[in-house]
Amino acid sequence: MARIGYARVSTVDQDLEVQVDRLRREGCEIIRSEKLSGGSREGRTELATVIEFLREGDELVVTRLDRLGRDTRDVLNIVHECQERGAFVTILDPQVTTRGEMGHVILTVLGMVAQMERRFIKERQREGILNAKAAGRYGGGKVRFDYDRVRQLSDEGASASKIAKIVGCSRMQIYRILKKA
């Protein structure tokens, strides 16, 4: 039986270390992490790898439920996939596990709260953008990557992995940039 940790932050600017340290302290032998939105499972290859790796009796550990996902259906599907493999899911804050029936109920409620929180965040963001536009202060989000450099490296034959290392982002981000080109 293995304790496998999964850490996630939404943007490349955020730091994973707090989550990774906590998962290590909790005895996770393997820890996978990624920097992608939890709004959907699309592109979350590390999470897919963790689920695929789970065996009977293993435990998937995350620091908070919203690290697993912010959509109730996704969270419940992830939990279901883990259970199909005979594994358990444990959330550290608040301490909840799927080892017992009550854990499923609590996870469902927490999943709904995480989804609601995501909606509130989007509403506040929309309101802020509208207010900034009305005041003439909105200039859009900051450009995080040099798109021309990404395209140039790709044209020179560099792989997505190599470009990601050079630019300092995920392969998925490189694929998105190149798809737009």
Helices and strands as residue ranges (DSSP letters): E 3-9, H 17-25, E 30-35, H 45-53, E 59-62, H 65-68, H 72-84, E 88-91, E 96-97, H 101-134, H 147-155, H 160-167, H 171-180
